[in-house]
Amino acid sequence: MSDMNTKDFVIGTLIGGIVGACSALLLAPKSGKELRDDITENAHSAKEKTNEFTSNAYDKGNEWATYAKDKSSTIAKNVSEQSNQLYDRVKEAAGNIKQDASDSEKSADQLAEELSDDLDQTEDEMSESVKEDVRALHSSVEEEANRQS
């Protein structure tokens, strides 16, 4: 919310400055030629500042886009790795079920419950890891935004 207030204040200040400058130019006791020259000079100055502002905004937008792309790739990679780990655990559990079934030591219900517990634990671990990655991304974006302001 404070970012919005700062943004509104800056925009209001710029608009107020422009209106004030125009009023001063139009009400100043100058000849027509001097007034036109001043208006032209200030128009060129405003155009240059606008171009500079636009260029800076474009550059910052590209930086943020690159940063977000890198972070999302990192998160996707972590999720993929954890999915592979989950797959390997399920595969291992399935192998254990086959081995245990052949050994007839455990019932099918017990094996299913163990597999379900393993899957729940792995799912919780993956969920926490993804949450941590998202939190880290969010905090780094906030830090970068605070440095930019």
C-alpha positions in Angstrom: 0.0 0.0 0.0 2.9 2.4 0.7 4.3 1.7 -2.7 1.0 2.8 -4.3 1.0 6.0 -2.2 4.6 6.7 -3.2 3.8 6.1 -6.8 0.7 8.4 -6.7 2.8 11.1 -5.0 5.5 10.9 -7.7 2.9 11.1 -10.4 1.1 14.0 -8.7 4.4 15.8 -8.3 5.3 15.4 -11.9 1.9 16.6 -13.1 2.0 19.5 -10.7 5.4 20.5 -11.8 4.4 20.4 -15.5 1.3 22.5 -14.8 3.3 25.0 -12.7 6.0 25.3 -15.4 3.4 25.9 -18.1 1.6 28.5 -16.0 4.9 30.3 -15.3 5.8 30.3 -19.0 2.5 31.6 -20.1 2.2 34.3 -17.4 5.8 35.5 -17.6 6.3 38.9 -19.2 8.2 37.8 -22.3 7.9 38.5 -26.0 6.2 36.0 -28.2 9.5 34.8 -29.8 11.1 34.3 -26.4 8.1 32.5 -25.1 8.0 30.2 -28.1 11.7 29.4 -27.7 11.2 28.6 -24.0 8.2 26.4 -24.7 10.2 24.6 -27.5 13.2 24.1 -25.2 11.1 22.8 -22.3 9.2 20.5 -24.7 12.5 19.0 -25.9 13.7 18.6 -22.3 10.4 16.9 -21.3 10.7 14.6 -24.4 14.2 13.6 -23.4 13.2 12.9 -19.8 10.3 10.8 -21.0 12.5 8.8 -23.4 15.0 8.2 -20.6 12.2 7.2 -18.2 10.7 4.8 -20.8 14.1 3.3 -21.5 14.8 2.7 -17.8 11.3 1.2 -17.3 11.9 -1.1 -20.2 15.3 -2.2 -18.9 13.9 -2.8 -15.4 11.0 -4.8 -16.9 13.4 -7.0 -18.8 15.6 -7.5 -15.7 12.5 -8.6 -13.7 11.3 -10.9 -16.4 14.8 -12.6 -16.6 14.9 -12.8 -12.8 11.4 -14.4 -12.6 12.3 -16.8 -15.4 15.4 -17.9 -13.6 13.6 -18.4 -10.3 10.7 -20.3 -11.9 13.2 -22.6 -13.7 14.9 -23.3 -10.3 11.5 -24.1 -8.7 10.5 -26.3 -11.7 13.9 -28.2 -11.4 13.4 -28.8 -7.7 9.8 -30.0 -8.3 11.1 -32.3 -11.0 13.8 -33.7 -8.8 11.4 -34.3 -6.0 9.0 -36.0 -8.4 11.7 -38.3 -9.5 12.6 -39.1 -5.9 8.9 -39.9 -5.2 8.8 -42.1 -8.3 11.9 -44.0 -7.1 10.4 -44.4 -3.6 7.1 -45.8 -5.1 9.1 -48.1 -7.3 11.1 -49.3 -4.4 8.0 -49.8 -2.3 6.4 -51.7 -5.1 9.4 -53.9 -5.2 9.2 -54.4 -1.5 5.6 -55.3 -1.8 6.4 -58.0 -4.4 9.2 -59.3 -2.2 7.1 -59.2 1.0 4.2 -60.8 -0.8 6.4 -63.6 -1.9 7.7 -64.0 1.7 4.1 -64.0 3.0 5.2 -62.1 6.1 2.9 -59.1 5.7 -0.7 -58.8 4.5 -1.7 -56.7 1.5 -3.4 -54.2 3.7 -0.3 -53.6 5.8 1.9 -53.2 2.7 -0.7 -50.7 1.2 -0.7 -48.8 4.4 3.1 -48.6 4.5 3.2 -47.4 0.9 0.5 -44.8 1.6 2.5 -43.5 4.6 5.6 -43.3 2.5 3.7 -41.4 -0.2 2.2 -39.0 2.4 5.6 -38.3 3.9 7.2 -37.7 0.5 4.3 -35.4 -0.6 4.6 -33.4 2.6 8.4 -33.0 2.0 7.8 -31.9 -1.6 5.2 -29.5 -0.5 7.4 -27.9 2.1 10.3 -27.7 -0.3 8.2 -26.0 -3.0 6.8 -23.6 -0.3 10.3 -22.7 0.8 11.4 -22.0 -2.8 8.4 -19.8 -3.4 9.0 -17.9 -0.1 12.6 -17.4 -1.0 11.6 -16.1 -4.4 9.0 -13.8 -2.9 11.4 -12.4 -0.3 14.1 -11.8 -2.9 11.6 -10.0 -5.2 10.6 -7.8 -2.3 14.2 -7.1 -1.4 15.0 -6.2 -5.0 11.9 -3.9 -5.2 12.9 -2.2 -1.9 16.4 -1.6 -3.3 14.9 -0.1 -6.5 12.7 2.3 -4.6 
